Amino acid sequence: MVNRGQVAEMLVMSNYADLSTIEEITDIYIPSRNLWVSDYPFLRQDYFKEVSRLIRDDREERSRNRPRRRPPRERSREIERYYDEEEWG
């Protein structure tokens, strides 16, 4: 069974680098179910899975190495008062 919110990986064809217009979708793979959806398999599924795994591993590695952003500091009351006086004063 396929559920809303599950990750679906697919092979899409487009003439635009930003994929703003997709001409065709050939194969859809749902990794959590190891399920393929297609009229006819256009690609080697073992290769598709391997490329998908490599992309996922690379993305995870980059997110682990990315410096963490600090949450924005809250303004002190004095600073808030300054901005209030500037704006309305």
N, CA, C and O of each residue as an XYZ file, in Angstrom:
356
protein
N       0.833     -1.179      0.000
C       0.000      0.000      0.000
C       0.880      1.245      0.000
O       1.902      1.286      0.684
N       0.498      2.223     -0.739
C       1.205      3.497     -0.824
C       0.404      4.516     -0.022
O      -0.813      4.627     -0.170
N       1.111      5.259      0.834
C       0.457      6.245      1.685
C       0.935      7.649      1.368
O       2.059      7.846      0.905
N       0.081      8.612      1.617
C       0.439     10.017      1.445
C       1.620     10.336      2.351
O       1.654      9.923      3.510
N       2.581     11.071      1.817
C       3.748     11.478      2.588
C       4.951     10.557      2.438
O       6.045     10.896      2.888
N       4.767      9.399      1.815
C       5.909      8.513      1.607
C       6.828      9.103      0.546
O       6.381      9.787     -0.375
N       8.111      8.827      0.691
C       9.084      9.276     -0.301
C       8.901      8.461     -1.569
O       8.806      7.234     -1.522
N       8.854      9.143     -2.694
C       8.778      8.494     -4.003
C       9.907      9.051     -4.854
O      10.011     10.263     -5.043
N      10.741      8.175     -5.359
C      11.832      8.576     -6.233
C      11.436      8.203     -7.646
O      10.882      7.129     -7.880
N      11.718      9.084     -8.583
C      11.266      8.807     -9.937
C      12.223      9.324    -10.985
O      13.028     10.224    -10.745
N      12.111      8.739    -12.126
C      12.859      9.206    -13.287
C      11.922     10.110    -14.078
O      10.871      9.682    -14.554
N      12.328     11.369    -14.205
C      11.516     12.331    -14.945
C      12.321     12.857    -16.124
O      13.552     12.888    -16.093
N      11.613     13.265    -17.147
C      12.257     13.829    -18.335
C      11.726     15.233    -18.558
O      10.519     15.473    -18.556
N      12.661     16.151    -18.751
C      12.298     17.542    -18.942
C      13.309     18.193    -19.867
O      14.463     17.771    -19.932
N      12.879     19.211    -20.574
C      13.780     20.000    -21.410
C      14.317     21.209    -20.652
O      15.031     22.032    -21.224
N      13.976     21.322    -19.355
C      14.358     22.469    -18.555
C      15.186     22.022    -17.357
O      14.811     21.084    -16.653
N      16.304     22.690    -17.129
C      17.204     22.331    -16.023
C      16.514     22.434    -14.666
O      16.823     21.669    -13.752
N      15.578     23.379    -14.530
C      14.901     23.555    -13.247
C      13.680     22.633    -13.093
O      12.967     22.693    -12.092
N      13.457     21.789    -14.092
C      12.322     20.837    -14.098
C      10.971     21.535    -13.965
O      10.015     20.957    -13.447
N      10.897     22.776    -14.432
C       9.641     23.514    -14.331
C       8.532     22.882    -15.163
O       7.349     23.026    -14.854
N       8.921     22.191    -16.206
C       7.969     21.433    -17.017
C       8.509     20.022    -17.160
O       9.619     19.816    -17.650
N       7.727     19.069    -16.736
C       8.124     17.670    -16.839
C       7.379     17.055    -18.013
O       6.149     17.068    -18.071
N       8.150     16.520    -18.941
C       7.567     15.949    -20.152
C       7.022     14.544    -19.918
O       5.973     14.177    -20.448
N       7.748     13.761    -19.115
C       7.342     12.376    -18.912
C       7.907     11.832    -17.605
O       9.005     12.204    -17.193
N       7.162     10.962    -16.967
C       7.617     10.206    -15.801
C       7.574      8.747    -16.217
O       6.535      8.247    -16.646
N       8.712      8.062    -16.087
C       8.721      6.670    -16.550
C       8.627      5.659    -15.422
O       7.780      4.767    -15.462
N       9.484      5.785    -14.416
C       9.542      4.804    -13.344
C       9.461      5.515    -11.997
O      10.106      6.543    -11.790
N       8.681      4.971    -11.099
C       8.561      5.512     -9.746
C       8.930      4.402     -8.771
O       8.457      3.271     -8.884
N       9.787      4.748     -7.809
C      10.231      3.781     -6.811
C       9.898      4.317     -5.429
O      10.199      5.468     -5.113
N       9.276      3.477     -4.603
C       8.950      3.839     -3.229
C       9.849      2.998     -2.328
O       9.557      1.831     -2.069
N      10.959      3.601     -1.842
C      11.964      2.833     -1.114
C      11.441      2.154      0.149
O      11.846      1.032      0.450
N      10.559      2.804      0.885
C      10.084      2.213      2.144
C       9.302      0.922      1.924
O       9.174      0.107      2.838
N       8.789      0.737      0.733
C       8.033     -0.470      0.397
C       8.767     -1.366     -0.604
O       8.307     -2.460     -0.932
N       9.930     -0.875     -1.088
C      10.650     -1.559     -2.163
C       9.683     -1.871     -3.314
O       9.637     -2.988     -3.831
N       8.920     -0.852     -3.691
C       7.851     -0.994     -4.675
C       8.131     -0.132     -5.898
O       8.469      1.046     -5.782
N       7.984     -0.736     -7.065
C       8.132     -0.028     -8.336
C       6.767      0.181     -8.952
O       5.925     -0.717     -8.935
N       6.544      1.375     -9.498
C       5.300      1.688    -10.192
C       5.671      2.191    -11.580
O       6.337      3.217    -11.723
N       5.241      1.469    -12.587
C       5.504      1.902    -13.966
C       4.711      1.019    -14.913
O       4.339     -0.106    -14.578
N       4.462      1.548    -16.092
C       3.798      0.751    -17.125
C       4.751     -0.291    -17.687
O       4.374     -1.427    -17.974
N       5.995      0.136    -17.834
C       7.021     -0.748    -18.384
C       8.351     -0.285    -17.819
O       8.646      0.909    -17.884
N       9.160     -1.166    -17.274
C      10.436     -0.701    -16.714
C      11.394     -0.217    -17.800
O      11.849     -0.994    -18.639
N      11.691      1.078    -17.764
C      12.580      1.689    -18.749
C      14.031      1.673    -18.301
O      14.928      1.921    -19.108
N      14.272      1.391    -17.047
C      15.637      1.455    -16.571
C      15.979      0.222    -15.744
O      15.110     -0.550    -15.340
N      17.262      0.069    -15.512
C      17.702     -1.044    -14.669
C      17.468     -0.656    -13.232
O      18.089      0.276    -12.720
N      16.582     -1.363    -12.587
C      16.184     -1.009    -11.235
C      17.347     -1.124    -10.246
O      17.431     -0.331     -9.309
N      18.230     -2.083    -10.435
C      19.369     -2.213     -9.528
C      20.284     -0.987     -9.620
O      20.812     -0.541     -8.601
N      20.477     -0.442    -10.812
C      21.291      0.754    -10.964
C      20.597      1.972    -10.337
O      21.231      2.790     -9.671
N      19.310      2.069    -10.561
C      18.539      3.180    -10.007
C      18.649      3.186     -8.481
O      18.884      4.235     -7.880
N      18.482      2.027     -7.861
C      18.583      1.930     -6.401
C      19.970      2.322     -5.917
O      20.102      3.009     -4.904
N      21.000      1.896     -6.626
C      22.368      2.213     -6.231
C      22.635      3.706     -6.347
O      23.226      4.289     -5.437
N      22.224      4.339     -7.427
C      22.402      5.782     -7.583
C      21.616      6.523     -6.504
O      22.108      7.497     -5.934
N      20.423      6.073     -6.230
C      19.598      6.678     -5.186
C      20.295      6.601     -3.834
O      20.309      7.576     -3.082
N      20.875      5.440     -3.523
C      21.586      5.266     -2.257
C      22.791      6.195     -2.179
O      23.042      6.805     -1.140
N      23.536      6.302     -3.277
C      24.706      7.176     -3.301
C      24.319      8.644     -3.086
O      25.002      9.367     -2.360
N      23.250      9.074     -3.704
C      22.768     10.453     -3.536
C      22.342     10.682     -2.088
O      22.684     11.703     -1.490
N      21.604      9.743     -1.533
C      21.138      9.859     -0.155
C      22.327      9.911      0.819
O      22.351     10.739      1.729
N      23.314      9.020      0.620
C      24.498      9.011      1.483
C      25.267     10.324      1.384
O      25.722     10.860      2.394
N      25.410     10.841      0.162
C      26.113     12.106     -0.047
C      25.378     13.251      0.639
O      26.007     14.100      1.271
N      24.065     13.282      0.520
C      23.264     14.335      1.141
C      23.395     14.271      2.668
O      23.523     15.306      3.322
N      23.362     13.067      3.230
C      23.510     12.916      4.680
C      24.897     13.350      5.134
O      25.035     13.999      6.170
N      25.912     13.001      4.374
C      27.283     13.383      4.711
C      27.441     14.900      4.695
O      28.062     15.466      5.595
N      26.886     15.560      3.684
C      26.979     17.023      3.606
C      26.241     17.682      4.760
O      26.713     18.684      5.297
N      25.084     17.136      5.155
C      24.333     17.749      6.253
C      25.062     17.559      7.583
O      24.955     18.409      8.466
N      25.799     16.460      7.741
C      26.585     16.257      8.969
C      27.763     17.217      9.031
O      28.135     17.659     10.118
N      28.352     17.545      7.903
C      29.536     18.406      7.866
C      29.204     19.888      7.784
O      30.091     20.728      7.938
N      27.954     20.220      7.546
C      27.554     21.616      7.420
C      27.591     22.272      8.798
O      27.071     21.706      9.759
N      28.197     23.454      8.912
C      28.198     24.142     10.215
C      26.767     24.466     10.630
O      25.944     24.900      9.824
N      26.510     24.249     11.872
C      25.161     24.511     12.381
C      24.956     26.003     12.563
O      25.852     26.717     13.015
N      23.769     26.465     12.207
C      23.442     27.879     12.379
C      22.957     28.103     13.805
O      22.218     27.296     14.367
N      23.387     29.203     14.361
C      22.916     29.557     15.693
C      21.517     30.129     15.587
O      21.196     30.823     14.622
N      20.683     29.842     16.577
C      19.365     30.486     16.550
C      19.527     31.984     16.759
O      20.452     32.410     17.450
N      18.646     32.793     16.177
C      18.780     34.247     16.347
C      18.625     34.621     17.819
O      17.806     34.048     18.538
N      19.428     35.593     18.249
C      19.340     36.057     19.639
C      18.105     36.912     19.820
O      17.659     37.616     18.914
N      17.581     36.824     21.005
C      16.463     37.708     21.324
C      17.028     39.078     21.671
O      18.108     39.182     22.251
N      16.310     40.104     21.320
C      16.740     41.450     21.656
C      16.489     41.715     23.135
O      15.501     41.259     23.711
N      17.406     42.458     23.728
C      17.211     42.827     25.128
C      16.125     43.892     25.216
O      15.747     44.490     24.209
N      15.631     44.122     26.418
C      14.583     45.135     26.609
C      15.091     46.529     26.242
O      14.348     47.362     25.723
N      16.380     46.762     26.525
C      16.941     48.076     26.206
C      16.938     48.307     24.697
O      16.606     49.397     24.230
N      17.300     47.300     23.957
C      17.311     47.422     22.501
C      15.893     47.582     21.983
O      15.649     48.399     21.096
N      14.964     46.823     22.517
C      13.564     46.955     22.098
C      13.070     48.371     22.376
O      12.377     48.960     21.546
N      13.423     48.921     23.539
C      13.008     50.269     23.891
C      13.601     51.266     22.906
O      12.920     52.209     22.503
N      14.873     51.074     22.507
C      15.520     51.949     21.537
C      14.764     51.927     20.221
O      14.484     52.981     19.649
N      14.429     50.737     19.732
C      13.725     50.656     18.469
C      12.344     51.276     18.579
O      11.882     51.923     17.640
N      11.693     51.094     19.687
C      10.372     51.698     19.886
C      10.472     53.221     19.858
O       9.637     53.886     19.244
N      11.505     53.786     20.529
C      11.668     55.238     20.549
C      12.020     55.776     19.174
O      11.523     56.833     18.785
N      12.866     55.075     18.427
C      13.244     55.478     17.076
C      12.031     55.516     16.159
O      11.831     56.459     15.394
N      11.239     54.475     16.258
C      10.097     54.336     15.362
C       8.990     55.340     15.670
O       8.376     55.892     14.757
N       8.735     55.576     16.965
C       7.599     56.385     17.338
C       7.992     57.746     17.920
O       7.148     58.628     18.078
N       9.289     57.907     18.237
C       9.726     59.081     18.959
C       9.858     60.269     18.134
O      10.223     61.332     18.635
